[in-house]
Structures are given as structure tokens and as C-alpha cells.
Amino acid sequence: MLTLQRKQHLLEILERDGQIVAKSLSERLGLSEDTIRRDLRQLAKEGLLQRVHGGALPASPAAAPFVERQRISSEAKPAIGRAAAAMIQPGQVVFIDGGTTAVQLARQLPQTLRATVVTHSPSIAIELVAHPHIEVVMIGGRLFKHSIVGVGAAAIEAIGQIRADLYFMGVCSLHPEAGISTGDYEEACVKRALCHAALKTVVLASPEKLDTASPYQIVPLTQIGEIVVNTGVAEALIAPYRKMGIAVTLA
């Protein structure tokens, strides 16, 4: 089998099975593990999958630029935003992450809600400029242009001075084995700090992010309180989280 044919076959297996285990696949195809791993490394460099220990998982479409991500799951994200907005109680202090799903959450906050939103996302702050009763606290730092959020030591230091009731986390990838991950190291550090500074973390997971992986883990799934997903998501994709004791809200 030629290299190009072999790599295409690997992608077909990944799409069908949702993962590749290098050892078992090498035995099934009669190829060396080194050959399989080399192909996986090359495919990962091309952004076609995400390498993990022992094999590979699908790469997240959330690696695309912000403007392009706005067109992905455009019907699911407002529904997720509405469900998340309904969780906020009057008087609470809430962290809202950056990202396209989080923008939908900000848009769904009722005009009568009195609360404080802390965010490192200029996009979220702008959405709430006209809200009559929400106090907005901005976290600064270096602008990570891909997600339009502040990152770096200054952001993490500021987050450490706040205690929030809820953190609505946007993610690139969510997988029952690989956990919660994103594509940038500094962004992962900021999300981790936000999670540690909140009493409860709620993950906003639009359909394209489920069962995918990105390079940098944020926190273990044990630190997550709830996941909000679209009501059309297959039960098989969310059953592992329920089994772990994580609440799942269908939007």
C-alpha cells in the first residue's frame, strides 16, 4: 500500500471508529507500529487528526479562525446559550469565556437580570455594553487573536483575585478519555485559572467539539460540574459523561 493510500485509509478508519489505536491497527493491517505512528504524526501536522498516547483522535474544527467558527453549528449555539443563561441567578458573579458559543450566551441574558460578568473576552464585553443591569469586569492581558481573549500572566494574576459562582467554559475539544482541551497553551492556562476560581464550571459544548481532541489539556473531567450540549446530539456521545457523574443539560 502506497503512503498516500495508507494515510487515506487511516483517515477513513478514524472517521468510522472515532479513534485509532496504533498497536491493534498495526496488527490488523500487517504494518509496523512505527509506520502507523509516522503516518499519524504527518497527518497531525496537516491538521487532519490529533495525536494522543497510543494513537489518534479526530481534530477539532474549533481550530478555525473566530469568523469561520461563527458559521459552525450556527443553530445549536444559540440554544446552548439560552440553556446556559437560564442557570444564572440574580446577584451572582459569573465568569464567561471567549468564543462563539459564549457570545450566544451573552446575547441570551435577560434584560431584567442583575449580575456581574467577569470576562477576558472583548467580544463578550461588547455584547453586554447595552445591558441595563449587568456589571462587566474586564480581565486584561495579551490579546490571543484566534479566540479574541486576553491571555498571559497578567490575566491569570487578575483571575486569582476573584471568586465566581459560575464559570461558563468554551472549549475546542471534549472527549471522555482525552478530557477537555484547547489548541493554545496560554489559553489553556487561563481557562484552568478561571475554573479554579469558580465554585462550579459549566462546559459549553457545541456538537462539532464532542469526541475530538486538541493539544493542551485544560482540567480533568472531574473538575467539571455540568456540560451543556445540543438536544440533537446522539446519546452515545454524552453517556460517558453521565456515567462519570457529570450533569448533562440538553439545550
C-alpha positions in Angstrom: 0.0 0.0 0.0 1.4 3.4 -1.0 1.9 6.1 1.6 -0.9 8.2 0.3 -3.3 5.3 0.2 -2.3 4.2 3.7 -2.9 7.7 5.1 -6.2 8.0 3.4 -7.1 4.6 4.9 -6.2 5.8 8.3 -8.5 8.8 8.0 -11.3 6.5 6.9 -10.8 4.3 9.9 -10.7 7.4 12.2 -14.0 8.7 10.8 -15.6 5.3 11.1 -14.4 4.3 14.6 -13.8 7.7 16.2 -10.2 6.7 17.2 -7.1 4.9 16.1 -5.1 2.6 18.4 -1.8 2.2 16.7 -0.9 -1.2 18.2 -4.1 -3.0 17.3 -4.3 -1.3 13.9 -0.7 -2.3 13.0 -1.6 -6.0 13.8 -4.8 -5.8 11.7 -3.1 -4.2 8.7 0.1 -6.2 9.0 2.2 -3.0 9.3 4.8 -2.0 11.9 3.7 0.4 14.7 6.5 2.7 13.6 4.9 3.1 10.2 1.5 3.8 11.7 2.9 6.3 14.1 4.9 8.1 11.4 1.7 8.4 9.3 -0.2 9.7 12.3 2.4 12.3 13.0 2.3 13.5 9.4 -1.5 13.7 9.4 -1.4 15.6 12.7 1.0 18.2 11.2 -1.5 18.6 8.4 -4.3 19.3 11.0 -6.2 16.2 9.9 -6.2 14.5 13.4 -4.9 14.9 16.9 -2.2 12.6 18.2 -2.7 11.1 21.6 -0.9 8.5 23.6 -1.1 5.2 21.7 -2.9 6.5 18.6 -5.1 9.4 17.4 -8.5 11.1 17.8 -10.3 13.4 15.4 -9.0 17.0 15.3 -11.4 19.8 16.4 -12.9 22.1 13.8 -12.7 24.8 16.5 -9.1 25.3 15.4 -10.5 27.5 12.6 -10.4 31.4 13.0 -13.2 33.1 15.0 -15.1 34.4 12.0 -15.2 30.9 10.4 -16.3 29.3 13.7 -19.3 31.5 13.8 -20.7 29.6 10.9 -20.2 26.1 12.5 -23.2 24.7 14.4 -24.9 28.1 13.9 -28.3 26.7 15.0 -27.0 24.7 18.0 -25.1 27.6 19.7 -28.0 29.9 20.4 -29.9 27.0 22.0 -26.9 26.2 24.2 -26.6 29.9 25.1 -30.2 30.1 26.2 -29.9 27.0 28.4 -26.7 28.4 30.0 -28.2 31.8 30.5 -31.1 30.3 32.5 -28.6 28.9 35.0 -27.5 32.4 36.2 -29.2 33.7 39.4 -29.7 37.3 40.4 -26.7 38.7 42.2 -24.2 36.1 41.1 -20.6 36.7 39.9 -20.1 34.8 36.7 -17.1 34.1 34.5 -17.9 34.0 30.8 -15.3 32.6 28.5 -14.5 33.8 25.0 -15.7 32.0 21.8 -18.6 31.9 19.5 -20.9 29.9 21.8 -20.1 32.2 24.8 -21.2 35.2 22.6 -24.6 33.5 22.2 -24.8 33.1 25.9 -24.2 36.8 26.5 -26.9 37.6 23.9 -29.4 35.4 25.8 -29.1 37.1 29.2 -32.5 38.6 30.1 -32.7 42.4 30.4 -34.0 42.1 33.9 -31.0 40.1 35.2 -28.8 41.8 37.8 -25.4 40.1 38.0 -21.7 40.7 37.5 -20.0 39.2 34.5 -16.2 38.8 34.6 -14.6 38.1 31.2 -11.3 38.2 29.4 -13.2 38.5 26.1 -13.7 41.9 24.4 -16.4 40.2 22.3 -18.4 39.3 25.5 -17.9 42.8 27.0 -19.2 44.5 23.8 -22.3 42.3 23.8 -23.1 43.5 27.3 -22.5 47.2 26.8 -26.2 47.9 26.4 -27.4 45.5 29.1 -29.0 47.8 31.8 -28.3 45.7 34.9 -25.1 43.7 34.3 -21.8 44.9 35.7 -19.0 44.0 33.4 -15.4 43.4 34.8 -12.8 43.1 32.1 -9.7 40.9 32.6 -6.7 42.2 30.5 -3.6 40.6 29.1 -2.1 39.8 25.7 -4.7 39.5 23.1 -4.8 36.0 21.7 -6.3 36.9 18.3 -7.5 33.4 17.4 -10.1 33.4 20.2 -10.2 37.2 20.8 -9.4 36.8 24.5 -6.7 38.1 26.9 -4.1 35.6 28.0 -0.8 35.6 29.9 0.5 36.2 33.4 -1.5 39.5 33.9 -4.7 37.7 33.1 -4.0 34.8 35.4 -3.0 37.1 38.3 -6.2 39.1 37.9 -8.4 36.0 37.8 -6.7 34.8 41.1 -8.2 37.8 42.9 -11.8 36.9 42.1 -14.2 34.2 43.3 -17.1 33.5 41.0 -20.2 31.4 41.4 -20.2 30.0 37.9 -17.7 29.7 35.0 -19.0 29.1 31.5 -16.2 27.5 29.7 -15.8 27.4 26.0 -13.7 24.5 24.7 -12.1 23.4 21.4 -12.5 19.7 22.3 -14.3 17.4 24.7 -13.6 13.7 24.9 -14.3 11.2 27.7 -10.8 9.8 27.6 -8.7 12.8 26.4 -10.7 15.2 28.6 -11.1 18.9 27.9 -8.5 20.5 25.7 -7.7 23.5 23.5 -5.3 24.4 20.8 -3.1 27.0 22.6 -1.0 26.6 25.7 -1.6 30.0 27.2 -5.3 29.9 26.6 -5.4 26.5 28.4 -3.6 28.1 31.4 -6.2 31.0 31.6 -9.1 28.6 31.3 -7.6 26.5 34.1 -7.3 29.5 36.3 -10.9 30.5 35.7 -12.0 27.0 36.5 -10.1 27.0 39.8 -11.6 30.4 40.7 -15.2 29.4 40.3 -17.4 27.3 42.5 -18.8 25.5 39.5 -17.7 25.1 35.9 -20.2 24.6 33.1 -18.8 23.5 29.7 -20.5 24.8 26.6 -20.0 22.1 24.0 -21.4 22.6 20.5 -21.7 19.3 18.5 -18.6 19.6 16.5 -16.4 19.7 19.6 -17.6 16.3 21.0 -15.3 13.3 20.7 -12.4 15.4 19.4 -9.0 16.3 20.9 -6.7 19.3 20.9 -3.0 19.5 22.1 -3.4 21.2 25.5 -5.5 19.8 28.4 -7.3 22.4 30.5 -8.5 20.4 33.5 -9.5 16.8 34.3 -13.2 16.0 33.7 -13.5 15.5 37.5 -13.4 19.3 37.9 -16.4 19.9 35.7 -19.8 20.3 37.2 -22.0 20.3 34.1 -22.0 20.1 30.3 -24.5 21.8 28.0 -25.0 20.2 24.6 -27.5 20.4 21.8 -30.6 18.3 22.1 -29.9 16.6 18.8 -26.6 15.0 20.0 -26.5 11.2 20.0 -26.9 9.7 23.5 -23.8 7.6 22.9 -21.7 10.7 22.8 -22.9 12.0 26.2 -23.5 8.8 28.0 -19.8 8.5 29.2 -20.1 11.9 31.0 -23.3 10.9 32.7 -21.5 7.7 33.9 -18.8 9.9 35.4 -21.4 11.8 37.4 -21.3 14.9 35.3 -24.7 16.6 34.8 -25.6 17.0 31.1 -28.1 19.6 30.0 -29.7 19.2 26.6 -30.4 22.6 25.0 
